[in-house]
Amino acid sequence: MLVLKRRKGEEIIINDEIRIFVTQTTDGSCRLAIEAPDCYRIRRAELADFQESIIQKTASAWQIQQ
């Protein structure tokens, strides 16, 4: 894992394709803008857990109906 300290207006480049910009910082948080090709899926980590629980509930409901 790489840990970096960035300030507002600075950016990080990954693999010459993905750019992460720090657009705003406040006490304890920051706002990021991410620019990447369409082939990359970008989402917040907590949404992945939420989506997985929805998929599991839907699959369970589908099995009950059949």
C-alpha positions in Angstrom: 0.0 0.0 0.0 1.2 3.5 -0.9 0.3 6.3 1.4 0.6 9.9 0.1 -0.1 13.3 1.5 -1.6 15.6 -1.0 -3.0 19.2 -0.8 -5.8 20.9 -2.6 -4.9 21.3 -6.3 -2.4 18.4 -6.3 -3.0 15.2 -8.1 -1.9 11.5 -8.3 -1.5 9.7 -11.6 -1.9 5.9 -11.8 -0.6 4.0 -14.8 -0.6 7.1 -17.0 -4.3 6.6 -17.4 -6.0 7.5 -14.1 -5.7 10.9 -12.6 -6.9 11.7 -9.0 -7.3 15.4 -8.2 -7.7 16.8 -4.7 -10.4 19.4 -5.2 -11.2 20.4 -1.6 -9.9 19.6 1.9 -11.5 20.2 5.3 -10.7 19.0 8.8 -10.8 15.2 8.6 -11.9 14.8 5.0 -11.1 15.7 1.4 -12.9 15.8 -1.9 -11.5 13.9 -4.8 -12.1 14.1 -8.6 -11.2 11.0 -10.6 -10.6 10.9 -14.3 -10.2 7.5 -15.9 -11.1 5.7 -19.1 -14.6 4.2 -19.3 -13.2 0.7 -19.0 -12.5 1.3 -15.3 -15.3 1.0 -12.8 -15.0 3.5 -10.0 -17.2 3.4 -6.9 -17.1 4.0 -3.2 -16.1 0.9 -1.3 -19.2 0.9 1.0 -21.4 0.7 -2.1 -19.8 -2.6 -3.1 -21.0 -4.2 0.2 -24.5 -2.6 -0.2 -24.8 -3.9 -3.8 -23.7 -7.4 -2.8 -26.4 -7.5 0.0 -29.0 -6.5 -2.6 -27.9 -9.2 -5.0 -28.0 -11.8 -2.3 -31.5 -10.8 -1.1 -32.7 -10.7 -4.7 -31.3 -14.2 -5.4 -32.9 -15.5 -2.2 -36.3 -14.1 -3.1 -36.0 -15.5 -6.6 -35.3 -19.0 -5.2 -38.3 -18.8 -2.9 -40.6 -17.9 -5.8 -39.4 -20.8 -7.9 
